[in-house]
Amino acid sequence: MAAALALPLAACGGNDRPTTELQSAQINTIGVNAYLWRAALDTVSFAPLLQADSAGGVIVTDWYANPSNPGERVKLTITILDQDLRADALRVAATRQVSQTGTWVDAPVQAATVQKLEDIILTKARDLRRKAVAG
């Protein structure tokens, strides 16, 4: 009788583990691409965070004013849209305000500023992936 009970348990303790053939960019425990997520957090680490939702892929900063230009402040929203490391899986939105007579007033953001942030995040994400694959 003891042998009959031990037989099913023997199948549970084997050393054979299934292997996966997933791309390293897709192996993560969050809802979006882990390299893009980490690169985005690193890129906006200069500003205080209001929200960081890894399942939904949304990072929102609080208002940040550069100490050398206190009359201007920015707020960033970064959205990661996919689990793949692709340029179209990333969206950056920026809001800018300037101080006019003590009141914050919305001001335009140059498209090149948003594009530069996207490029920085993508470059960091690719570097993180290269290091992970090589090491």
Contacts in CASP RR format, 6 or more apart in sequence:
PFRMAT RR
TARGET T0000
AUTHOR 0000-0000-0000
METHOD contacts of the structure
MODEL  1
MAAALALPLAACGGNDRPTTELQSAQINTIGVNAYLWRAALDTVSFAPLL
QADSAGGVIVTDWYANPSNPGERVKLTITILDQDLRADALRVAATRQVSQ
TGTWVDAPVQAATVQKLEDIILTKARDLRRKAVAG
20 27 0 8 1.000
24 129 0 8 1.000
24 132 0 8 1.000
24 133 0 8 1.000
25 33 0 8 1.000
25 34 0 8 1.000
25 35 0 8 1.000
25 83 0 8 1.000
25 84 0 8 1.000
25 85 0 8 1.000
25 129 0 8 1.000
26 33 0 8 1.000
26 83 0 8 1.000
26 84 0 8 1.000
27 34 0 8 1.000
28 34 0 8 1.000
28 37 0 8 1.000
28 83 0 8 1.000
30 37 0 8 1.000
30 54 0 8 1.000
30 55 0 8 1.000
30 57 0 8 1.000
31 54 0 8 1.000
31 55 0 8 1.000
31 56 0 8 1.000
31 57 0 8 1.000
31 83 0 8 1.000
32 54 0 8 1.000
32 56 0 8 1.000
32 57 0 8 1.000
32 80 0 8 1.000
32 81 0 8 1.000
32 82 0 8 1.000
32 83 0 8 1.000
32 89 0 8 1.000
33 80 0 8 1.000
33 82 0 8 1.000
33 83 0 8 1.000
33 84 0 8 1.000
33 85 0 8 1.000
33 89 0 8 1.000
33 125 0 8 1.000
35 85 0 8 1.000
35 125 0 8 1.000
35 126 0 8 1.000
35 128 0 8 1.000
35 129 0 8 1.000
35 132 0 8 1.000
36 80 0 8 1.000
36 85 0 8 1.000
36 89 0 8 1.000
36 90 0 8 1.000
36 121 0 8 1.000
36 122 0 8 1.000
36 125 0 8 1.000
37 54 0 8 1.000
37 57 0 8 1.000
37 80 0 8 1.000
38 124 0 8 1.000
38 125 0 8 1.000
38 128 0 8 1.000
39 121 0 8 1.000
39 122 0 8 1.000
39 123 0 8 1.000
39 124 0 8 1.000
39 125 0 8 1.000
39 128 0 8 1.000
40 59 0 8 1.000
40 78 0 8 1.000
40 80 0 8 1.000
40 90 0 8 1.000
40 121 0 8 1.000
40 125 0 8 1.000
41 52 0 8 1.000
41 59 0 8 1.000
42 124 0 8 1.000
43 117 0 8 1.000
43 120 0 8 1.000
43 121 0 8 1.000
43 124 0 8 1.000
44 59 0 8 1.000
44 61 0 8 1.000
44 76 0 8 1.000
44 78 0 8 1.000
46 64 0 8 1.000
47 61 0 8 1.000
47 62 0 8 1.000
47 64 0 8 1.000
47 74 0 8 1.000
47 76 0 8 1.000
48 61 0 8 1.000
48 62 0 8 1.000
48 64 0 8 1.000
49 59 0 8 1.000
49 60 0 8 1.000
49 61 0 8 1.000
49 62 0 8 1.000
50 60 0 8 1.000
50 61 0 8 1.000
50 62 0 8 1.000
51 58 0 8 1.000
51 59 0 8 1.000
51 60 0 8 1.000
52 58 0 8 1.000
52 59 0 8 1.000
52 60 0 8 1.000
53 59 0 8 1.000
56 80 0 8 1.000
57 79 0 8 1.000
57 80 0 8 1.000
57 81 0 8 1.000
58 77 0 8 1.000
58 78 0 8 1.000
58 79 0 8 1.000
58 80 0 8 1.000
59 76 0 8 1.000
59 77 0 8 1.000
59 78 0 8 1.000
59 79 0 8 1.000
60 75 0 8 1.000
60 76 0 8 1.000
60 77 0 8 1.000
60 78 0 8 1.000
61 75 0 8 1.000
61 76 0 8 1.000
61 77 0 8 1.000
62 75 0 8 1.000
63 73 0 8 1.000
63 74 0 8 1.000
63 75 0 8 1.000
63 97 0 8 1.000
64 73 0 8 1.000
64 74 0 8 1.000
64 75 0 8 1.000
64 76 0 8 1.000
65 71 0 8 1.000
65 72 0 8 1.000
65 73 0 8 1.000
66 72 0 8 1.000
70 99 0 8 1.000
71 98 0 8 1.000
71 99 0 8 1.000
72 96 0 8 1.000
72 97 0 8 1.000
72 98 0 8 1.000
72 99 0 8 1.000
72 107 0 8 1.000
73 96 0 8 1.000
73 97 0 8 1.000
73 104 0 8 1.000
74 94 0 8 1.000
74 95 0 8 1.000
74 96 0 8 1.000
74 97 0 8 1.000
74 109 0 8 1.000
75 94 0 8 1.000
75 95 0 8 1.000
76 92 0 8 1.000
76 93 0 8 1.000
76 94 0 8 1.000
76 95 0 8 1.000
76 117 0 8 1.000
77 92 0 8 1.000
77 93 0 8 1.000
77 94 0 8 1.000
77 95 0 8 1.000
78 90 0 8 1.000
78 91 0 8 1.000
78 92 0 8 1.000
78 93 0 8 1.000
78 121 0 8 1.000
79 90 0 8 1.000
79 91 0 8 1.000
79 92 0 8 1.000
79 93 0 8 1.000
80 89 0 8 1.000
80 90 0 8 1.000
81 88 0 8 1.000
81 89 0 8 1.000
81 90 0 8 1.000
81 91 0 8 1.000
82 88 0 8 1.000
82 89 0 8 1.000
83 89 0 8 1.000
85 125 0 8 1.000
85 126 0 8 1.000
85 129 0 8 1.000
87 118 0 8 1.000
87 122 0 8 1.000
90 118 0 8 1.000
90 121 0 8 1.000
90 122 0 8 1.000
91 118 0 8 1.000
92 114 0 8 1.000
92 117 0 8 1.000
92 118 0 8 1.000
92 121 0 8 1.000
93 114 0 8 1.000
94 109 0 8 1.000
94 113 0 8 1.000
94 114 0 8 1.000
94 117 0 8 1.000
95 106 0 8 1.000
95 109 0 8 1.000
96 106 0 8 1.000
96 107 0 8 1.000
96 108 0 8 1.000
96 109 0 8 1.000
97 104 0 8 1.000
97 105 0 8 1.000
97 106 0 8 1.000
97 107 0 8 1.000
98 104 0 8 1.000
98 105 0 8 1.000
98 107 0 8 1.000
99 105 0 8 1.000
END
